Amino acid sequence: YDVDNRAGRLDPAGGIEPVIARLIAAAEARVPDPPVRAERLYISRRDAASRPMANEAELEARLAALGFNSVMLTPYTLSESIAIIRAARVIAAPHGAGLSHLLLARPGTAVFELMPFNEEVLHVRLCMARLSRLRGHRHLLWVERREQEGMAWHASIPEAVAAIEAFLRSDAAGPDIPGFASP
């Protein structure tokens, strides 16, 4: 714990790792077979009241053509959600609470996060990319232009899908996409 910054540190080699391992083991014991098994998973926020993506249905359709299975995690128990996340090799999602499950995803999971830009809270919204780095995932953050805060935002679907395709083709050293930093 860093008292000066008043923030806890999630150190994978530190004291939190046994807790993470126990959570995963308990989830696997309760849910040996995930209710949704997808190597490529899109975590939808269709049911979210804040920061809705106005064209999310169109993005989901385009990603389905790339082999992504869309799922909303809200109807599932924590154990079921963990099982769903751990079955995925690639996760795409708009920024939101569903990505907190990255803490429990298998190391090396490829993560493509979409987010509307808001300079005032950008430092806070980088939390999922930081979490991915700590857990050994490959994380690409796709930032969209800011619209009015609180309003629905739109993903630039052709460009975002092209970036996802390039990310999927990339090797472990990282894709040739500007702004990408491998862990």
Order of alpha helices (4+ residues) and beta strands (2+ residues): alpha-beta-alpha-beta-alpha-beta-beta-alpha-alpha-beta-alpha
